[in-house]
Amino acid sequence: MRESTRGWGLALTAYAVVLAGVLAWPNGWLLNRFTVWLYVKGRRTFPEAVPEDYGVVLNVLAWAILVVLAGRALPKVSPLVWVVAGAAASVLAEIVQRAFLPAREALWADVLANTGGAVLGAALLSAWRVRDRRVRRGTR
């Protein structure tokens, strides 16, 4: 692994461990409280938003970050592969929550938000890769 990708690999590993912990935590109460806290803090800025909207945004951001980190750690893997992997991991996470974590809600809406986050992450990753190629060639 090149030096430049090693740091991304470490960041990916740490982030994936934290995300897996959040997804597998037996009780969603703390995550719910965090979402409500964000809602309360953002009421003046986004008065039309409801707490569930903040949950969707958190899901999108969580998976977008995961895909960007994965793509930077493994630069030869296509962003499309990361989208498919993100969608599959999201489905698996919801299945695990439904089967083994009765206090958690397994929702197809979460799969959709997570997959949307993977798509966003892949788009950001693709743009970053284009920029990297231009910088290496000396063009902007």
C-alpha positions in Angstrom: 0.0 0.0 0.0 1.4 3.4 -1.0 2.1 5.9 1.8 -0.7 8.2 0.5 -3.3 5.4 0.7 -2.1 4.0 4.0 -3.6 7.0 5.9 -6.8 6.7 4.0 -6.9 3.0 4.9 -6.5 3.7 8.6 -9.2 6.4 8.4 -11.5 3.9 6.6 -10.9 1.2 9.2 -11.5 3.5 12.1 -14.7 4.9 10.5 -16.0 1.5 9.5 -15.5 0.2 13.1 -17.4 3.2 14.5 -20.2 2.9 11.8 -20.5 -0.8 12.5 -20.8 -0.1 16.2 -23.6 2.4 15.6 -25.4 0.1 13.3 -25.1 -2.9 15.6 -25.8 -1.1 18.8 -28.7 -3.0 20.4 -30.7 0.1 21.3 -31.3 3.1 19.0 -32.2 5.4 21.8 -28.9 7.3 21.9 -28.9 7.8 18.1 -32.5 9.0 18.3 -31.6 11.5 21.1 -28.8 12.8 18.9 -31.2 13.2 15.9 -33.6 15.1 18.1 -30.8 17.3 19.5 -29.9 18.2 15.9 -33.5 18.9 15.2 -33.8 21.2 18.2 -30.6 23.0 17.2 -31.6 23.4 13.6 -35.3 24.5 14.1 -34.6 28.2 13.4 -32.5 27.4 10.3 -34.7 24.7 8.9 -38.2 25.3 10.5 -40.0 23.0 8.0 -37.7 20.0 8.8 -38.9 17.2 11.2 -36.6 15.0 13.3 -36.9 12.2 10.7 -35.4 14.5 8.1 -32.3 14.8 10.2 -32.1 11.0 10.4 -32.1 10.8 6.6 -29.4 13.4 6.4 -27.3 11.5 8.9 -27.7 8.3 6.9 -26.7 10.0 3.7 -23.7 11.6 5.2 -22.6 8.4 7.0 -22.5 6.4 3.8 -21.1 9.2 1.6 -18.2 9.5 4.0 -17.7 5.7 4.0 -17.6 5.6 0.2 -15.1 8.5 -0.1 -12.8 6.9 2.5 -13.0 3.5 0.8 -12.4 5.0 -2.6 -9.4 7.0 -1.4 -7.9 3.9 0.4 -8.4 1.7 -2.6 -8.0 4.0 -5.6 -8.1 1.3 -8.3 -11.7 0.3 -7.3 -14.4 1.9 -9.4 -16.8 4.3 -7.6 -19.7 2.2 -9.0 -18.3 -0.8 -7.1 -18.5 1.3 -3.9 -22.1 2.2 -4.7 -23.1 -1.5 -5.1 -21.1 -2.4 -2.0 -22.7 0.4 0.0 -26.2 -0.7 -1.1 -25.5 -4.3 -0.2 -24.0 -3.4 3.2 -27.0 -1.2 3.9 -29.4 -4.1 3.1 -27.3 -6.4 5.3 -27.3 -3.9 8.2 -31.1 -3.6 8.1 -31.5 -7.4 7.9 -29.3 -7.7 11.0 -31.3 -5.1 12.8 -34.6 -6.8 12.0 -33.4 -10.3 12.9 -31.2 -9.7 15.9 -31.9 -6.2 17.3 -35.5 -6.0 18.3 -35.2 -2.6 19.8 -34.0 -1.2 16.5 -36.1 -0.3 13.5 -35.2 -1.8 10.2 -36.5 0.4 7.5 -36.3 0.3 3.7 -36.2 4.1 3.8 -32.8 3.8 5.6 -31.6 1.5 2.8 -32.7 4.2 0.3 -31.0 7.0 2.2 -27.8 4.9 2.7 -27.7 4.0 -1.0 -28.2 7.7 -1.8 -25.3 8.5 0.4 -23.2 5.9 -1.4 -24.1 7.5 -4.7 -23.2 11.0 -3.3 -19.9 9.6 -2.0 -19.2 8.0 -5.4 -19.9 11.3 -7.1 -17.6 13.2 -4.8 -14.9 10.5 -5.1 -15.1 10.7 -8.9 -14.7 14.5 -8.8 -11.8 14.1 -6.5 -10.1 11.6 -8.8 -10.6 13.9 -11.8 -9.0 16.7 -9.9 -6.1 14.5 -8.8 -5.5 13.5 -12.5 -5.5 17.1 -13.5 -3.1 18.1 -10.8 -0.7 15.3 -11.8 -0.8 16.4 -15.4 -0.3 20.1 -14.4 -3.7 21.2 -15.8 -6.7 22.6 -13.9 
